[in-house]
Amino acid sequence: MRAGILILTLTVILLLTGCAVRPPSSPLPRAGATPPTEKEEAMPQIGETVSHPYRATPQGVFRGDEPIPLYGINWFGLETPDRAPHGLWTGRKVPDFLAQMRALGFTALRLPVSPQVLTPGYSTPSWAQSAGYPADAHDGLLYLLEETRKAGLYVLLDFHTYDPDLIGGKLPGRPFGEGYTQENWLADLRRMAEIARAYPNVFGVDLCNEPHALTWAQWKRLAQEGAEAILSVNPSLVVAVEGVGNASNNGGWPAFWGENLTEAYRDPVVLGPSFPADRILYLPHAYGPDVYRQPYFDAPNFPDNMPPIWEVHFGRMAGEYPLGIGEFGGRYEGDDRVWQDAFVDYLLEKDIRIFFYWCLNPNSGDTGGILLDDWRTLHEGKMNLLRRLMEGRR
């Protein structure tokens, strides 16, 4: 997670304004598009054997020889103690949210999860069940994946945390710890891969959210083990690898958690010879002043100073490695709006078209969402920005 979450302030504001807010006992995590074509909606069917595996290339992600557009949004909740997508307490149901995402031009969903939704036995809140969501959290995950297929959305399953109770505070920045072992993590990655066999619109698994406590050398070794665990169960998937934090060389500029792929450029993840080589997709995270005010945001030539920083942290990998953006976002006001506009300009210049915006949820404390506090109304400024990426408009 990132610094600067104003949980109490956000909750008070929402309560005073009468907007729908999630139960206060649960912590707040932070955090017209191109019309869908007939080809894009030809989703794999539930239980269908994937004869054409997903592949990651410097030109994009493919299903067999067919490129798939990945214009994505993050929707959180399953990784929290609630174990259900947030916003259902408003009375809106999952298919309604997904239909809105698709109508806006999003083609993919990054879905943060924790181990508690990967096996049966954990319950979901009454507000989720009132919206038609299953009472068992694992059944809920499967239900959500089925609905994403119906809606025509590809899914990236994101292993966000091994302990949902850490959401809302400082996440540990590694995939295991505090009694949850490396073997537990690998077993859960295999479970995610097995789930994807039954729901083949799941194109990939994100190994670990923001492993900022690790050096690149440490994370590279773990990423290889995690990727091979996934592909040993489901070789048709793409495996997403995020960057690290500032425990490794960052090129002289402090990086956001998950952003730093400085060393990966010359020292990439390499899978063993028995695994397909075209399965690794690098998905760094990048944020602006709303999340944390890095010193370079106060430079006199901001935002013109940003491209060389992005270039070192991850951008020079574009065109040579499969690369997208796993998270970026903010409230899109003031300096943060300047930053996001410049960031989209940079992505278009580098022809980086794979992205997963953070996020759908308005209850992300330091970024807000695509939706406003009523969980229905659209933030038009953010969507206009993302339409440029979807349409490739510089």
Order of alpha helices (4+ residues) and beta strands (2+ residues): alpha-beta-beta-beta-beta-alpha-beta-alpha-alpha-beta-alpha-beta-alpha-beta-beta-alpha-alpha-beta-alpha
